[in-house]
Structure formats: structure tokens, C-alpha cells
Amino acid sequence: VLTHELANVSTVGFKKALSTANLAVKVAGDGFDSRFLPRAFTQNIVDLTEGERIVTGRPLDIAMNRQTVLGVQADNGDLAFTRRGDLQTTADGLLQLADGSPVLDDSGAPISVPTGVALSIRSDGLVMARDPNNSAAPEIEVAQLMLRDASQTTLMRREDGLFQPVPTVDADGNPVDLEQRAQLFADGFPAQDFESGPEAPSVSSGTLEGSNVSTVETLVKFIDHMRNFEMQTKVIKEMKDNDSSGASMMRLS
């Protein structure tokens, strides 16, 4: 996890993920019903803490404010979300991210824009177009970006780096617990849209959001993990030496 974070220090819109948590698991079998054991539970809950802003002045560069996320289409066709905002247009007028993911409008359809026009994006996600050769011409609304406030929604990171809501029900509509959610996600539970939170989603044009990974903090964690590993290795070695000493004493007696 730490290596992955360091590798994405300069990735636009990259978000850390909480990789491991402890889960109390009930022990089945003979004995008291109150027996529980801690279990390491791996998950990819996204940390939406904002990263540093990078001012570019480019009209199609946007940074999501607060916990706003942008809807895009994943390579497999799923609806997914991201914090990347380096938008660009293709030769045939498709609006997409720099990595090639098509940007979706509020209805979930890929956005097509007229070619040969000057585009701009308002704070509420409206994509506007105007004639670059006529500064007096009014701007025309082209599309509305799919923006969602994720302040009340837990997001998980997909294998492709995009986000999707943590499933709260299975395919039959039954509620699922934390462990079942992880299994559904591992099995490729289809991504879904979610209801936007109480905050109005908004973006800032002309800027990009950098990674929220702190290089210094991550390096300190690296050192801490190395020291913990060395300490545990030493404890195991001392236990082995004590066991050997005890066996030797038993033989002498």
C-alpha cells in the first residue's frame, strides 16, 4: 500500500485508501456463544481528503471541491467515479479524461461537444460553448457533468483506480454486512449511481487537484514498518533460542 501511494504522489486526483481494518468474527463450534476473534479485513475505502491545487489556467482543467466526484465510464462500460479533472476533447468531439475515460453527463451518457468551439466549465458543472471567432456571441449550454457529493457515501477503489459506491444490498436487495460487502466487491458487483449528499457538488475551473499523499508521512510509515518488522523478527529469534535452551536443560535432567 505504501509503495502504491509513493508511486502516485504526482498522479492527478489520486486518493489514498484505507487498506486494512480489524473485524470481529464469531467463533463457531462448541463453547460459549460470546467467543469472537479479531480478523484482518482488507478493503479499499477511499480517503477523499483534498490534495493540493495546481493552477493551470486551462478552461477544461477542473478540480472537484470538498467531496465532489465526477462520473465517468470505465473500460468495461461500468459507471464509475473519479477525482481527476484533466478533461480534453477527441477529434470526433467526445469529452474524456486524459487517460481516455469518457466523461458522463447527468443522465449517465457520454458527452459529445461541437468541434471548433471554445469550451468552458462553470462551477456547477455546466459545460458551455461559444464561437471563438465572435467574442460577443453568447455561450451555449452543451451538457451537465455528472457530479455527486460523496460526503454521505462510502466509496471503494476499483482495480482500474476509479471509485464506486460500497454495495449495501446484494443482487436480491437484501442488506449485507461489512464482510459480505467486501466479497460482493471482489466478485465484481456492478457499479451503481448513488444519491448526492447534502452539499452542492461544485468544481473549480482552471485548476487541477494533486494527490493527497504526503511524501514525508508515507516515508515515516515506511521506516516504522521496517522497525516493527525487525523487532518482530528479533522476538521470534529469541523465542527460538529460549526453546532450544529449554530443550537442552530437559536433556541434561
C-alpha positions in Angstrom: 0.0 0.0 0.0 2.7 2.4 0.9 4.6 1.7 -2.3 1.5 2.3 -4.3 0.9 5.6 -2.6 4.5 6.8 -3.2 4.2 5.8 -6.9 1.2 8.0 -7.2 2.5 11.1 -5.4 2.3 13.1 -8.7 -0.9 11.5 -10.1 -3.7 14.0 -10.7 -6.6 13.3 -8.4 -5.1 10.3 -6.7 -6.7 9.3 -3.4 -5.3 7.2 -0.6 -7.3 4.1 0.5 -7.7 2.6 3.9 -6.3 -0.9 3.2 -6.8 -2.9 6.3 -9.3 -3.0 9.2 -10.0 -5.4 12.1 -13.2 -7.2 12.0 -14.7 -9.2 15.0 -15.6 -12.7 13.8 -17.8 -15.0 15.9 -16.2 -18.4 16.5 -18.4 -21.3 15.5 -18.4 -24.7 17.3 -18.6 -25.9 20.9 -18.1 -23.4 23.6 -19.6 -20.1 24.7 -21.6 -18.1 22.1 -19.7 -15.0 23.1 -16.4 -16.0 21.6 -15.1 -13.6 18.9 -11.7 -13.3 17.3 -10.2 -10.3 15.5 -9.6 -10.8 11.8 -7.6 -8.7 9.4 -10.1 -7.4 6.8 -8.8 -5.9 3.6 -10.7 -3.1 2.0 -10.1 -0.2 -0.3 -12.2 2.6 1.3 -11.2 5.8 -0.5 -9.9 8.8 1.6 -11.4 11.8 -0.1 -9.2 14.3 1.7 -8.4 17.1 -0.8 -5.0 17.3 -2.3 -3.0 20.4 -3.2 -4.4 22.6 -6.0 -2.4 23.1 -9.2 -3.3 26.2 -11.1 -3.1 25.6 -14.9 -5.4 28.3 -16.3 -6.7 25.8 -18.8 -10.5 26.0 -19.2 -11.0 22.2 -19.3 -9.0 21.6 -16.2 -11.3 21.2 -13.2 -10.7 20.4 -9.5 -13.6 18.9 -7.5 -14.5 20.9 -4.4 -14.9 19.3 -1.0 -16.0 15.7 -1.6 -17.4 16.1 -5.1 -16.8 13.2 -7.5 -17.1 13.1 -11.3 -19.0 10.3 -13.2 -17.0 8.6 -16.0 -17.3 5.4 -18.0 -14.8 2.7 -17.1 -13.1 0.5 -19.7 -15.6 -2.3 -19.2 -18.6 0.1 -19.6 -19.4 0.4 -15.9 -20.4 3.7 -14.3 -17.5 4.8 -12.1 -16.4 8.0 -10.3 -13.1 9.9 -10.1 -11.4 13.0 -8.8 -9.4 13.5 -11.9 -10.2 16.7 -13.8 -7.9 16.8 -16.8 -10.6 16.9 -19.4 -10.0 17.0 -23.1 -11.9 16.5 -26.4 -11.2 13.9 -29.1 -11.2 14.6 -32.8 -14.8 13.5 -33.0 -15.9 15.7 -30.2 -16.0 13.2 -27.3 -15.3 14.7 -23.9 -12.9 12.5 -21.9 -10.2 12.4 -19.3 -6.5 12.4 -20.2 -6.4 8.7 -19.5 -9.2 8.1 -22.1 -12.2 7.6 -19.8 -15.3 9.1 -21.3 -16.9 11.8 -19.1 -20.6 11.3 -18.5 -23.5 13.8 -18.3 -26.1 13.8 -15.5 -28.1 11.1 -17.2 -25.2 8.7 -17.5 -24.5 9.2 -21.2 -21.0 10.1 -22.7 -20.7 13.8 -23.5 -20.3 14.9 -27.1 -19.4 18.5 -27.8 -19.3 20.5 -31.0 -15.9 20.7 -32.7 -14.2 24.0 -33.4 -15.8 25.8 -30.4 -14.3 27.3 -27.2 -15.4 25.3 -24.2 -15.6 26.3 -20.5 -16.9 24.7 -17.4 -18.9 26.5 -14.7 -18.7 25.8 -11.0 -21.9 23.8 -11.1 -20.6 21.5 -13.8 -22.3 23.1 -16.8 -20.2 22.7 -20.0 -20.6 25.9 -22.1 -19.5 26.5 -25.7 -19.0 29.7 -27.7 -17.8 30.7 -31.1 -14.0 31.5 -30.7 -14.2 34.0 -33.6 -17.1 36.0 -32.2 -16.4 37.2 -28.6 -19.8 38.9 -28.5 -21.7 35.7 -29.2 -23.4 34.3 -26.1 -22.3 31.0 -24.5 -24.5 28.0 -25.2 -25.1 25.2 -22.7 -23.8 21.9 -24.1 -24.1 19.4 -21.2 -24.2 19.0 -17.4 -21.4 17.0 -15.9 -22.4 14.1 -13.6 -21.3 15.5 -10.3 -22.1 13.8 -7.0 -21.5 14.8 -3.4 -19.9 11.7 -1.7 -19.9 13.2 1.8 -22.6 10.7 2.9 -21.5 7.8 0.7 -18.6 5.4 1.2 -16.6 4.8 -1.9 -14.3 1.9 -2.7 -11.4 2.0 -5.2 -11.7 -0.4 -8.2 -8.8 -2.3 -9.8 -8.7 0.3 -12.5 -8.2 3.2 -10.0 -11.7 4.6 -10.3 -14.3 4.7 -7.5 -17.6 3.1 -6.9 -20.1 3.1 -4.0 -19.7 0.3 -1.5 -22.6 -2.1 -2.0 -25.1 -2.1 0.8 -27.5 -4.7 -0.6 -27.0 -7.8 -2.7 -28.5 -8.7 -6.1 -31.8 -9.7 -4.3 -32.0 -6.4 -2.4 -31.0 -7.9 1.0 -28.8 -5.8 3.3 -25.2 -7.0 3.6 -22.7 -6.6 6.4 -19.1 -5.4 6.1 -17.6 -8.8 5.2 -20.3 -9.5 2.6 -19.7 -6.1 1.1 -16.1 -7.0 0.5 -17.0 -10.3 -1.1 -19.5 -8.6 -3.4 -16.9 -6.1 -4.4 -14.3 -8.9 -5.0 -16.8 -10.7 -7.1 -17.3 -7.7 -9.4 -20.6 -6.3 -8.1 -21.7 -3.9 -10.8 -21.1 -0.2 -10.0 -24.2 1.9 -9.4 -25.1 5.6 -9.2 -25.8 7.0 -5.7 -27.8 9.8 -4.3 -25.8 13.0 -4.0 -25.3 14.3 -0.4 -26.4 17.5 1.2 -23.6 19.6 -0.1 -24.0 21.1 -3.5 -21.3 19.5 -5.8 -19.1 22.0 -7.5 -15.8 22.3 -9.3 -13.1 25.0 -9.8 -12.1 25.6 -13.4 -8.6 26.3 -14.4 -7.1 24.2 -11.7 -6.2 20.5 -11.0 -6.2 18.6 -7.8 -2.9 16.8 -7.0 -2.5 13.6 -5.0 -3.5 13.7 -1.3 -0.5 11.5 -0.4 2.1 13.1 1.9 5.6 12.0 0.9 7.1 12.7 4.3 4.3 11.0 6.2 4.5 7.9 3.9 8.3 7.7 4.3 7.9 7.8 8.0 5.4 5.0 7.9 7.9 3.0 5.8 10.6 3.4 8.5 8.1 2.5 11.2 7.1 -0.7 9.3 10.7 -1.7 8.8 11.5 -1.2 12.5 8.4 -3.2 13.5 9.4 -6.0 11.2 12.9 -6.1 12.6 11.5 -6.1 16.2 9.2 -9.0 15.5 12.0 -10.9 13.8 14.1 -10.4 16.9 11.3 -11.6 19.2 10.8 -14.8 17.1 14.6 -15.5 17.2 14.7 -15.0 21.0 11.7 -17.4 21.4 13.5 -20.0 19.3 16.7 -19.6 21.4 14.7 -19.9 24.6 13.0 -23.1 23.2 16.4 -24.5 22.3 17.7 -23.7 25.8 14.7 -25.3 27.5 15.1 -28.5 25.4 18.8 -28.7 26.3 18.0 -28.4 30.0 15.4 -31.2 29.7 18.0 -33.4 28.1 20.6 -32.7 31.0 18.0 -33.5 33.6 
